[in-house]
Amino acid sequence: MPTPRKSTKARLIEAALDLFAERGVTETTTKAVAERAQVNEVTLFRNFGNKYRLLLAVIEDSAVFAKLVHALVEQANTKDNVADFLQEYAQQSLLTLDKAPDLVRSILGEAGNYPMENRLALGKGLSEANRYVAEYLEQAIAKSGLCSNLTSEQIVNLLNFLLLGYFIIESSTEGYSFSDEQNDFLDSLVRLFLQGCFTSSAVTSGVTDTSIVKVEPEGVADLPANLVRSLFQKAKKTGKQEYALVYVLFGAGLSLEEVLRLERSHSLFEPPQHILHINDGAGRQVPLNQWVMGFRYGSKSTNPLIQWLKSRKDDQAAIFINEASDAITEAELQNIWQELSADLLTPQGETPVIKQARQTWCVEMLMRGIELEDLSILSGMEIKQLQQYAQRARNKAALEAAVRLDQKQS
């Protein structure tokens, strides 16, 4: 039997979908759509009124969105646990988006130019897709014996924000990447959700799932910007030495032992940078950052450490001293930290410890774009040891990209 001829509306929607993918919504004309569908332009106006009503029909067409989402979930739902479900869903989502990158960038990137009706339809379509995926994720969570403070729909929303953010940046830029390979990004993404969203309530497949509950990569627990800012503010109110101490910890990423060994001669001010010489055997130099977690604490001429040293009237060589003007001891330095952090809590509900300042500095330097080799030189740490910090930095970068994408759409 001959194949039934598609309706005029269906041909126009199909033609519009192709052209939106090729040229973008803004550059596609109604005349071009009509020619591709082999009808005259008047027929297009009779059926849809204008280009944006036609776009609305494309967005609402079940063949474009619903079937796609169903196929993604059906593949992911064959997996036995949450980790495999997330991995499969994320991988298939990126593969699907990659089939029509221009269309995705055009529909999302140009949405601000659309009528409210179109934006509402786009939002409704995405919300319905998220709810559908969330139903299956909830089943996977139950199978794995996990629980979360977030709803499955919230988890899917965050996951899709990250996937869209990654896809748009990767497909729209050159010379910038969150990771060397897409698989590295997917592994980071799944690990981030497993560690940040779930806690284990049962043993699955003979293995206790508490192995995936850690909030940060093993050994890394950097502090959030608001907590670091609070430490700086408290230290400034407490005294010049306390302010200088916090600045050195977060501005140069020194360990407790390195701080204790610091002497005045190790402070080298070479405009526009203040440098600390670290005597750790081989010896190395570390710049004191002027900016820490979004706030500026140093300038070309002064910073908290310089102010502290200028206020000194003693002859003690050590940079940090006690009330007797002797070099400060480890116990005394820890006491200062404990007083400053006494009423502060990390996201894990714990009091911050001094070693987390160094971890925070490492992650921030990587977020700023420093290479692992250079960070190894500055920190005195092996590249292998820094890999966990690089993983944490990638996780944070992915989250920030998702937030920027969300803000751009609002």
Beta strands, then each sheet from edge to edge (+ up, - down):
strand 1: 146-147
strand 2: 199-200
strand 3: 203-204
strand 4: 207-208
strand 5: 267-270
strand 6: 273-278
strand 7: 284-287
strand 8: 291-292
strand 9: 295-296
sheet 1: 1+ 2-
sheet 2: 3+ 4-
sheet 3: 5+ 6- 7+
sheet 4: 8+ 9-
end
